[in-house]
Amino acid sequence: MNLPSEAYEIIIAVILVSVAMTLVSYITKGSRNFRSSRNKKARKQF
């Protein structure tokens, strides 16, 4: 079963997206205080 090049590109894209999501979740967990203070400022504007 030989996958076409498009299938490999889709698989690579999915892997990159999953890695990016894990990095984003790790960064947001590390800087949760900054994020919460930013959300408070945004709520005050409304």
C-alpha distance matrix in Angstrom:
0.0 3.8 6.4 9.7 12.8 14.3 12.0 12.9 16.5 16.7 15.6 18.2 20.7 20.4 21.0 23.9 25.4 25.4 27.0 29.5 30.4 31.1 33.2 35.1 35.8 37.0 39.2 40.7 41.5 43.2 45.3 45.9 49.7 49.2 47.0 49.5 52.4 50.5 49.9 53.6 54.7 52.4 53.9 57.5 56.8 56.0
3.8 0.0 3.8 6.5 9.3 11.5 9.8 10.3 13.8 14.6 13.9 16.0 18.6 19.0 19.6 22.1 23.8 24.3 25.6 27.9 29.2 30.1 31.9 33.7 34.8 36.0 37.9 39.5 40.6 42.1 44.0 44.9 48.6 47.8 45.7 48.4 51.1 49.1 48.7 52.5 53.3 51.0 52.8 56.2 55.3 54.8
6.4 3.8 0.0 3.8 6.6 8.0 6.1 7.1 10.3 10.9 10.6 12.9 15.2 15.6 16.6 18.9 20.5 21.2 22.7 24.8 26.0 27.2 28.9 30.6 31.8 33.1 34.9 36.4 37.6 39.3 41.0 41.8 45.4 44.6 42.4 45.1 47.8 45.7 45.2 49.0 49.7 47.4 49.2 52.6 51.7 51.1
9.7 6.5 3.8 0.0 3.8 5.4 5.4 6.8 9.0 10.2 11.1 12.9 14.6 15.9 17.2 18.9 20.4 21.8 23.3 24.8 26.3 27.9 29.3 30.7 32.3 33.7 35.2 36.6 38.2 39.7 41.1 42.1 45.6 44.5 42.2 45.1 47.6 45.2 44.9 48.7 49.1 46.7 48.6 51.9 50.8 50.2
12.8 9.3 6.6 3.8 0.0 3.8 5.4 5.1 6.3 8.7 9.9 10.6 12.3 14.4 15.4 16.5 18.4 20.1 21.2 22.5 24.4 26.0 27.0 28.5 30.4 31.7 32.8 34.5 36.3 37.5 38.8 40.0 43.4 42.1 40.0 43.0 45.3 42.9 42.8 46.6 46.9 44.6 46.7 49.9 48.6 48.3
14.3 11.5 8.0 5.4 3.8 0.0 3.8 5.4 5.0 6.2 8.7 9.8 10.5 12.4 14.3 15.2 16.4 18.4 20.0 20.9 22.5 24.5 25.6 26.7 28.5 30.2 31.3 32.6 34.5 36.1 37.1 38.0 41.5 40.1 37.8 40.7 43.0 40.5 40.2 44.0 44.3 41.7 43.8 47.0 45.7 45.2
12.0 9.8 6.1 5.4 5.4 3.8 0.0 3.8 5.4 5.1 6.2 8.6 9.8 10.6 12.4 14.2 15.3 16.6 18.5 19.9 21.1 22.8 24.4 25.6 27.1 28.8 30.3 31.5 33.1 34.8 36.1 36.9 40.5 39.4 37.1 39.8 42.4 40.1 39.6 43.4 44.0 41.6 43.4 46.8 45.8 45.2
12.9 10.3 7.1 6.8 5.1 5.4 3.8 0.0 3.8 5.4 5.0 6.1 8.5 9.9 10.6 12.2 14.2 15.4 16.5 18.2 19.9 21.3 22.6 24.2 25.8 27.1 28.5 30.2 31.7 33.1 34.6 35.7 39.2 38.1 36.1 39.0 41.5 39.3 39.1 42.9 43.5 41.3 43.3 46.6 45.7 45.4
16.5 13.8 10.3 9.0 6.3 5.0 5.4 3.8 0.0 3.8 5.5 5.1 6.1 8.6 9.9 10.4 12.2 14.2 15.3 16.3 18.2 20.1 20.9 22.2 24.2 25.7 26.7 28.2 30.1 31.4 32.6 33.7 37.1 35.8 33.7 36.7 39.0 36.6 36.6 40.4 40.7 38.5 40.6 43.8 42.7 42.5
16.7 14.6 10.9 10.2 8.7 6.2 5.1 5.4 3.8 0.0 3.8 5.5 5.0 6.2 8.7 9.8 10.5 12.3 14.3 15.2 16.4 18.5 19.9 20.8 22.5 24.3 25.6 26.7 28.5 30.2 31.3 32.1 35.6 34.5 32.1 34.9 37.4 35.1 34.6 38.4 39.0 36.6 38.5 41.8 40.8 40.4
15.6 13.9 10.6 11.1 9.9 8.7 6.2 5.0 5.5 3.8 0.0 3.8 5.4 5.1 6.3 8.7 9.9 10.7 12.4 14.2 15.4 16.8 18.5 20.0 21.2 22.7 24.4 25.8 27.2 28.8 30.4 31.2 34.8 34.0 31.8 34.5 37.2 35.2 34.9 38.6 39.4 37.3 39.1 42.5 41.8 41.4
18.2 16.0 12.9 12.9 10.6 9.8 8.6 6.1 5.1 5.5 3.8 0.0 3.8 5.5 5.1 6.2 8.6 9.9 10.6 12.2 14.2 15.5 16.5 18.2 20.0 21.1 22.4 24.2 25.8 27.0 28.5 29.7 33.2 32.2 30.2 33.3 35.7 33.6 33.7 37.5 38.0 36.1 38.2 41.4 40.7 40.7
20.7 18.6 15.2 14.6 12.3 10.5 9.8 8.5 6.1 5.0 5.4 3.8 0.0 3.8 5.4 5.1 6.1 8.6 9.9 10.4 12.2 14.3 15.2 16.2 18.2 19.9 20.8 22.2 24.2 25.6 26.7 27.7 31.1 29.9 27.7 30.7 33.1 30.8 30.7 34.5 35.0 32.9 35.0 38.2 37.3 37.2
20.4 19.0 15.6 15.9 14.4 12.4 10.6 9.9 8.6 6.2 5.1 5.5 3.8 0.0 3.8 5.5 5.1 6.2 8.6 9.8 10.5 12.4 14.3 15.2 16.5 18.4 19.9 21.0 22.5 24.4 25.7 26.3 29.9 29.1 26.8 29.5 32.2 30.2 29.7 33.5 34.4 32.3 34.1 37.4 36.8 36.5
21.0 19.6 16.6 17.2 15.4 14.3 12.4 10.6 9.9 8.7 6.3 5.1 5.4 3.8 0.0 3.8 5.5 5.2 6.2 8.6 9.9 10.7 12.4 14.2 15.5 16.6 18.4 20.0 21.2 22.7 24.4 25.4 29.1 28.4 26.4 29.2 31.9 30.2 30.1 33.8 34.7 33.0 34.9 38.2 37.8 37.8
23.9 22.1 18.9 18.9 16.5 15.2 14.2 12.2 10.4 9.8 8.7 6.2 5.1 5.5 3.8 0.0 3.8 5.5 5.1 6.1 8.6 10.0 10.5 12.2 14.2 15.3 16.3 18.2 19.9 21.0 22.4 23.7 27.1 26.0 24.2 27.3 29.7 27.8 28.0 31.7 32.3 30.7 32.9 36.0 35.4 35.6
25.4 23.8 20.5 20.4 18.4 16.4 15.3 14.2 12.2 10.5 9.9 8.6 6.1 5.1 5.5 3.8 0.0 3.8 5.4 5.0 6.1 8.7 9.8 10.4 12.2 14.1 15.2 16.2 18.2 19.8 20.9 21.7 25.2 24.2 21.9 24.8 27.3 25.3 25.2 28.9 29.7 27.8 29.8 33.0 32.5 32.5
25.4 24.3 21.2 21.8 20.1 18.4 16.6 15.4 14.2 12.3 10.7 9.9 8.6 6.2 5.2 5.5 3.8 0.0 3.8 5.4 5.1 6.3 8.7 9.9 10.6 12.3 14.2 15.3 16.5 18.4 20.0 20.7 24.3 23.9 21.7 24.3 27.2 25.7 25.4 29.0 30.2 28.5 30.2 33.6 33.5 33.4
27.0 25.6 22.7 23.3 21.2 20.0 18.5 16.5 15.3 14.3 12.4 10.6 9.9 8.6 6.2 5.1 5.4 3.8 0.0 3.8 5.4 5.2 6.2 8.7 10.0 10.6 12.3 14.3 15.4 16.6 18.4 19.7 23.2 22.6 21.0 24.0 26.5 25.1 25.4 28.9 29.9 28.7 30.7 33.8 33.8 34.1
29.5 27.9 24.8 24.8 22.5 20.9 19.9 18.2 16.3 15.2 14.2 12.2 10.4 9.8 8.6 6.1 5.0 5.4 3.8 0.0 3.8 5.5 5.1 6.1 8.6 9.8 10.4 12.1 14.1 15.2 16.4 17.7 21.1 20.0 18.2 21.4 23.7 22.0 22.4 26.0 26.7 25.4 27.6 30.6 30.3 30.8
30.4 29.2 26.0 26.3 24.4 22.5 21.1 19.9 18.2 16.4 15.4 14.2 12.2 10.5 9.9 8.6 6.1 5.1 5.4 3.8 0.0 3.8 5.4 5.1 6.1 8.5 9.8 10.5 12.2 14.2 15.3 15.8 19.5 18.9 16.6 19.4 22.1 20.6 20.4 24.0 25.2 23.7 25.5 28.8 28.8 28.9
31.1 30.1 27.2 27.9 26.0 24.5 22.8 21.3 20.1 18.5 16.8 15.5 14.3 12.4 10.7 10.0 8.7 6.3 5.2 5.5 3.8 0.0 3.8 5.5 5.1 6.1 8.6 9.9 10.5 12.3 14.3 15.1 18.8 18.7 17.0 19.6 22.4 21.5 21.5 24.9 26.4 25.4 27.1 30.2 30.6 30.9
33.2 31.9 28.9 29.3 27.0 25.6 24.4 22.6 20.9 19.9 18.5 16.5 15.2 14.3 12.4 10.5 9.8 8.7 6.2 5.1 5.4 3.8 0.0 3.8 5.5 5.1 6.1 8.6 9.9 10.5 12.3 13.9 17.3 16.7 15.5 18.6 20.9 19.9 20.6 23.9 24.9 24.2 26.3 29.1 29.4 30.2
35.1 33.7 30.6 30.7 28.5 26.7 25.6 24.2 22.2 20.8 20.0 18.2 16.2 15.2 14.2 12.2 10.4 9.9 8.7 6.1 5.1 5.5 3.8 0.0 3.8 5.4 5.1 6.0 8.5 9.8 10.5 11.6 15.0 14.1 12.4 15.5 17.9 16.5 17.0 20.5 21.5 20.5 22.6 25.5 25.8 26.4
35.8 34.8 31.8 32.3 30.4 28.5 27.1 25.8 24.2 22.5 21.2 20.0 18.2 16.5 15.5 14.2 12.2 10.6 10.0 8.6 6.1 5.1 5.5 3.8 0.0 3.8 5.5 5.2 6.1 8.6 10.0 10.1 13.9 14.0 12.1 14.5 17.4 16.8 16.7 20.0 21.6 20.8 22.4 25.4 26.1 26.6
37.0 36.0 33.1 33.7 31.7 30.2 28.8 27.1 25.7 24.3 22.7 21.1 19.9 18.4 16.6 15.3 14.1 12.3 10.6 9.8 8.5 6.1 5.1 5.4 3.8 0.0 3.8 5.6 5.2 6.2 8.8 10.0 13.4 13.8 12.9 15.4 18.0 17.8 18.4 21.3 22.9 22.7 24.4 27.1 28.0 28.8
39.2 37.9 34.9 35.2 32.8 31.3 30.3 28.5 26.7 25.6 24.4 22.4 20.8 19.9 18.4 16.3 15.2 14.2 12.3 10.4 9.8 8.6 6.1 5.1 5.5 3.8 0.0 3.8 5.4 5.1 6.2 8.4 11.4 10.9 10.4 13.4 15.5 15.0 16.2 19.1 20.2 20.2 22.3 24.7 25.5 26.6
40.7 39.5 36.4 36.6 34.5 32.6 31.5 30.2 28.2 26.7 25.8 24.2 22.2 21.0 20.0 18.2 16.2 15.3 14.3 12.1 10.5 9.9 8.6 6.0 5.2 5.6 3.8 0.0 3.8 5.4 5.1 5.5 9.1 8.9 7.4 10.1 12.7 12.3 12.9 15.8 17.3 17.2 18.9 21.6 22.5 23.5
41.5 40.6 37.6 38.2 36.3 34.5 33.1 31.7 30.1 28.5 27.2 25.8 24.2 22.5 21.2 19.9 18.2 16.5 15.4 14.1 12.2 10.5 9.9 8.5 6.1 5.2 5.4 3.8 0.0 3.8 5.6 5.3 8.9 10.1 9.3 11.0 13.8 14.4 14.8 17.2 19.2 19.5 20.8 23.3 24.8 25.6
43.2 42.1 39.3 39.7 37.5 36.1 34.8 33.1 31.4 30.2 28.8 27.0 25.6 24.4 22.7 21.0 19.8 18.4 16.6 15.2 14.2 12.3 10.5 9.8 8.6 6.2 5.1 5.4 3.8 0.0 3.8 5.9 8.3 9.2 9.8 11.9 13.8 14.6 15.9 18.1 19.6 20.4 22.1 24.2 25.6 27.0
45.3 44.0 41.0 41.1 38.8 37.1 36.1 34.6 32.6 31.3 30.4 28.5 26.7 25.7 24.4 22.4 20.9 20.0 18.4 16.4 15.3 14.3 12.3 10.5 10.0 8.8 6.2 5.1 5.6 3.8 0.0 3.8 5.5 5.5 6.5 8.9 10.3 11.0 12.7 14.7 16.0 17.0 18.8 20.7 22.1 23.7
45.9 44.9 41.8 42.1 40.0 38.0 36.9 35.7 33.7 32.1 31.2 29.7 27.7 26.3 25.4 23.7 21.7 20.7 19.7 17.7 15.8 15.1 13.9 11.6 10.1 10.0 8.4 5.5 5.3 5.9 3.8 0.0 3.8 5.5 5.0 6.1 8.6 9.8 10.5 12.4 14.4 15.3 16.5 18.7 20.4 21.6
49.7 48.6 45.4 45.6 43.4 41.5 40.5 39.2 37.1 35.6 34.8 33.2 31.1 29.9 29.1 27.1 25.2 24.3 23.2 21.1 19.5 18.8 17.3 15.0 13.9 13.4 11.4 9.1 8.9 8.3 5.5 3.8 0.0 3.8 5.4 5.2 6.3 8.6 10.0 10.8 12.7 14.4 15.5 17.0 19.1 20.7
49.2 47.8 44.6 44.5 42.1 40.1 39.4 38.1 35.8 34.5 34.0 32.2 29.9 29.1 28.4 26.0 24.2 23.9 22.6 20.0 18.9 18.7 16.7 14.1 14.0 13.8 10.9 8.9 10.1 9.2 5.5 5.5 3.8 0.0 3.8 5.6 5.3 6.2 8.7 10.1 10.9 12.5 14.5 15.8 17.2 19.3
47.0 45.7 42.4 42.2 40.0 37.8 37.1 36.1 33.7 32.1 31.8 30.2 27.7 26.8 26.4 24.2 21.9 21.7 21.0 18.2 16.6 17.0 15.5 12.4 12.1 12.9 10.4 7.4 9.3 9.8 6.5 5.0 5.4 3.8 0.0 3.8 5.5 5.1 6.3 8.8 10.1 10.6 12.4 14.5 15.8 17.2
49.5 48.4 45.1 45.1 43.0 40.7 39.8 39.0 36.7 34.9 34.5 33.3 30.7 29.5 29.2 27.3 24.8 24.3 24.0 21.4 19.4 19.6 18.6 15.5 14.5 15.4 13.4 10.1 11.0 11.9 8.9 6.1 5.2 5.6 3.8 0.0 3.8 5.4 5.1 6.3 8.8 9.9 10.6 12.6 14.7 15.8
52.4 51.1 47.8 47.6 45.3 43.0 42.4 41.5 39.0 37.4 37.2 35.7 33.1 32.2 31.9 29.7 27.3 27.2 26.5 23.7 22.1 22.4 20.9 17.9 17.4 18.0 15.5 12.7 13.8 13.8 10.3 8.6 6.3 5.3 5.5 3.8 0.0 3.8 5.4 5.1 6.5 8.8 10.0 10.9 13.0 15.0
50.5 49.1 45.7 45.2 42.9 40.5 40.1 39.3 36.6 35.1 35.2 33.6 30.8 30.2 30.2 27.8 25.3 25.7 25.1 22.0 20.6 21.5 19.9 16.5 16.8 17.8 15.0 12.3 14.4 14.6 11.0 9.8 8.6 6.2 5.1 5.4 3.8 0.0 3.8 5.4 5.2 6.3 8.8 10.1 11.1 13.2
49.9 48.7 45.2 44.9 42.8 40.2 39.6 39.1 36.6 34.6 34.9 33.7 30.7 29.7 30.1 28.0 25.2 25.4 25.4 22.4 20.4 21.5 20.6 17.0 16.7 18.4 16.2 12.9 14.8 15.9 12.7 10.5 10.0 8.7 6.3 5.1 5.4 3.8 0.0 3.8 5.4 5.0 6.2 8.7 10.1 11.1
53.6 52.5 49.0 48.7 46.6 44.0 43.4 42.9 40.4 38.4 38.6 37.5 34.5 33.5 33.8 31.7 28.9 29.0 28.9 26.0 24.0 24.9 23.9 20.5 20.0 21.3 19.1 15.8 17.2 18.1 14.7 12.4 10.8 10.1 8.8 6.3 5.1 5.4 3.8 0.0 3.8 5.4 5.1 6.4 8.9 10.3
54.7 53.3 49.7 49.1 46.9 44.3 44.0 43.5 40.7 39.0 39.4 38.0 35.0 34.4 34.7 32.3 29.7 30.2 29.9 26.7 25.2 26.4 24.9 21.5 21.6 22.9 20.2 17.3 19.2 19.6 16.0 14.4 12.7 10.9 10.1 8.8 6.5 5.2 5.4 3.8 0.0 3.8 5.5 5.2 6.6 9.2
52.4 51.0 47.4 46.7 44.6 41.7 41.6 41.3 38.5 36.6 37.3 36.1 32.9 32.3 33.0 30.7 27.8 28.5 28.7 25.4 23.7 25.4 24.2 20.5 20.8 22.7 20.2 17.2 19.5 20.4 17.0 15.3 14.4 12.5 10.6 9.9 8.8 6.3 5.0 5.4 3.8 0.0 3.8 5.5 5.3 6.9
53.9 52.8 49.2 48.6 46.7 43.8 43.4 43.3 40.6 38.5 39.1 38.2 35.0 34.1 34.9 32.9 29.8 30.2 30.7 27.6 25.5 27.1 26.3 22.6 22.4 24.4 22.3 18.9 20.8 22.1 18.8 16.5 15.5 14.5 12.4 10.6 10.0 8.8 6.2 5.1 5.5 3.8 0.0 3.8 5.4 5.4
57.5 56.2 52.6 51.9 49.9 47.0 46.8 46.6 43.8 41.8 42.5 41.4 38.2 37.4 38.2 36.0 33.0 33.6 33.8 30.6 28.8 30.2 29.1 25.5 25.4 27.1 24.7 21.6 23.3 24.2 20.7 18.7 17.0 15.8 14.5 12.6 10.9 10.1 8.7 6.4 5.2 5.5 3.8 0.0 3.8 5.4
56.8 55.3 51.7 50.8 48.6 45.7 45.8 45.7 42.7 40.8 41.8 40.7 37.3 36.8 37.8 35.4 32.5 33.5 33.8 30.3 28.8 30.6 29.4 25.8 26.1 28.0 25.5 22.5 24.8 25.6 22.1 20.4 19.1 17.2 15.8 14.7 13.0 11.1 10.1 8.9 6.6 5.3 5.4 3.8 0.0 3.8
56.0 54.8 51.1 50.2 48.3 45.2 45.2 45.4 42.5 40.4 41.4 40.7 37.2 36.5 37.8 35.6 32.5 33.4 34.1 30.8 28.9 30.9 30.2 26.4 26.6 28.8 26.6 23.5 25.6 27.0 23.7 21.6 20.7 19.3 17.2 15.8 15.0 13.2 11.1 10.3 9.2 6.9 5.4 5.4 3.8 0.0
